[in-house]
Amino acid sequence: MPLIGKKKLQALTPEILQELQNRLFLNKAIDLRERAIVGLGALAGLRQSEVIGLTWDKIDFRSHTIHIDMQYCQGEYKRPKHGSIRIVPILPGLEPLLKEYRLQSSSMRWVFPGVKGQPMAGDA
């Protein structure tokens, strides 16, 4: 296992993933948008810049995948870090959350639009 400082990193086991999904998706006290953002990072492995730059046309509910080929970083829409274009599976627990959020979203393009309809700022 790799070390960070003096702590060993542990892989996410199926049990830990299930517990994370349960806590994330059942906690209605957390805003739906925030749960979707956290879910994409924690359960789909998206970087912050990939979440910010995500557009609805990249989420394919029929094939249960997300196509990551762009990111929004420092005010620019560009290819992901180190050219890491990839297709990420949508875990079964994440899909209902994304579908529910899609129904509430007013944006036809950006999954998480900022105030002016562009991608939200990285610190938003």
C-alpha positions as CSV (number, residue, x, y, z in Angstrom):
1,M,0.0,0.0,0.0
2,P,1.2,3.5,-0.7
3,L,2.0,5.8,2.2
4,I,0.9,9.4,2.7
5,G,2.8,10.8,5.6
6,K,2.8,7.9,8.0
7,K,-0.6,6.6,7.1
8,K,-1.2,3.7,4.7
9,L,-3.8,4.3,2.0
10,Q,-6.6,1.7,2.0
11,A,-8.5,0.6,-1.0
12,L,-12.3,1.3,-1.0
13,T,-13.8,-2.1,-0.4
14,P,-17.3,-2.9,-1.7
15,E,-18.6,-2.6,1.9
16,I,-17.1,0.9,2.3
17,L,-18.5,2.0,-1.1
18,Q,-21.9,0.8,-0.1
19,E,-21.8,2.7,3.2
20,L,-20.6,5.8,1.4
21,Q,-23.5,5.5,-1.1
22,N,-26.0,5.0,1.7
23,R,-24.8,8.0,3.7
24,L,-24.6,10.2,0.6
25,F,-27.9,9.4,-1.0
26,L,-30.0,8.9,2.1
27,N,-29.0,12.2,3.7
28,K,-31.7,14.5,2.5
29,A,-30.3,17.3,4.7
30,I,-27.6,17.8,2.1
31,D,-28.6,19.8,-1.0
32,L,-29.3,17.6,-4.1
33,R,-26.7,19.5,-6.1
34,E,-24.1,19.0,-3.4
35,R,-24.8,15.3,-3.2
36,A,-24.4,15.0,-7.0
37,I,-21.1,16.8,-6.9
38,V,-19.8,14.7,-4.0
39,G,-21.1,11.5,-5.7
40,L,-19.3,12.2,-8.9
41,G,-16.1,12.8,-7.1
42,A,-16.3,10.0,-4.6
43,L,-18.1,7.3,-6.5
44,A,-17.1,8.0,-10.1
45,G,-13.6,9.3,-9.4
46,L,-14.0,12.6,-11.3
47,R,-11.5,15.4,-10.5
48,Q,-12.9,18.7,-9.4
49,S,-12.2,20.3,-12.8
50,E,-13.9,17.4,-14.5
51,V,-17.0,17.8,-12.4
52,I,-17.1,21.5,-13.0
53,G,-16.7,21.0,-16.8
54,L,-19.2,18.2,-17.1
55,T,-22.0,18.6,-19.6
56,W,-25.2,16.7,-19.8
57,D,-24.4,15.2,-23.2
58,K,-21.5,13.3,-21.6
59,I,-23.7,11.4,-19.2
60,D,-25.2,8.4,-20.9
61,F,-27.9,6.8,-18.7
62,R,-28.6,4.1,-21.3
63,S,-25.0,2.8,-21.2
64,H,-24.6,3.8,-17.5
65,T,-21.4,5.7,-18.4
66,I,-19.8,9.2,-18.2
67,H,-17.5,10.2,-21.1
68,I,-14.7,12.4,-19.6
69,D,-13.0,14.3,-22.4
70,M,-13.0,17.9,-21.2
71,Q,-12.4,19.8,-17.9
72,Y,-12.9,23.4,-16.8
73,C,-9.8,24.7,-15.1
74,Q,-8.7,28.3,-14.5
75,G,-11.4,29.7,-16.7
76,E,-10.6,27.5,-19.6
77,Y,-12.5,24.5,-21.1
78,K,-9.8,22.0,-22.2
79,R,-8.7,18.4,-22.4
80,P,-8.2,16.5,-19.0
81,K,-4.9,16.4,-17.2
82,H,-2.3,14.4,-19.0
83,G,-4.8,13.6,-21.8
84,S,-6.7,11.2,-19.5
85,I,-9.8,10.9,-21.7
86,R,-11.8,8.0,-20.3
87,I,-15.2,6.4,-19.9
88,V,-16.3,6.1,-16.3
89,P,-19.1,3.7,-15.2
90,I,-22.0,5.2,-13.3
91,L,-22.5,3.0,-10.2
92,P,-26.1,1.9,-9.6
93,G,-26.3,4.0,-6.4
94,L,-25.2,7.2,-8.2
95,E,-27.5,6.9,-11.2
96,P,-30.8,7.7,-9.4
97,L,-29.2,10.7,-7.8
98,L,-28.0,12.1,-11.1
99,K,-31.4,11.5,-12.7
100,E,-33.2,13.2,-9.9
101,Y,-30.8,16.2,-10.1
102,R,-31.2,16.3,-13.9
103,L,-35.0,16.8,-13.5
104,Q,-34.3,19.8,-11.2
105,S,-31.6,21.3,-13.3
106,S,-32.4,24.3,-15.4
107,S,-29.3,24.0,-17.6
108,M,-29.4,22.2,-20.9
109,R,-25.6,22.2,-21.2
110,W,-23.6,22.3,-18.0
111,V,-24.4,19.8,-15.2
112,F,-23.3,22.3,-12.6
113,P,-23.8,25.8,-14.1
114,G,-22.5,28.9,-12.4
115,V,-24.6,32.0,-11.9
116,K,-24.1,33.3,-15.4
117,G,-24.8,30.0,-17.1
118,Q,-21.2,29.1,-17.6
119,P,-19.4,26.4,-15.6
120,M,-19.3,27.2,-11.9
121,A,-16.1,28.6,-10.5
122,G,-13.8,26.0,-8.9
123,D,-14.3,27.4,-5.5
124,A,-18.2,27.5,-5.7
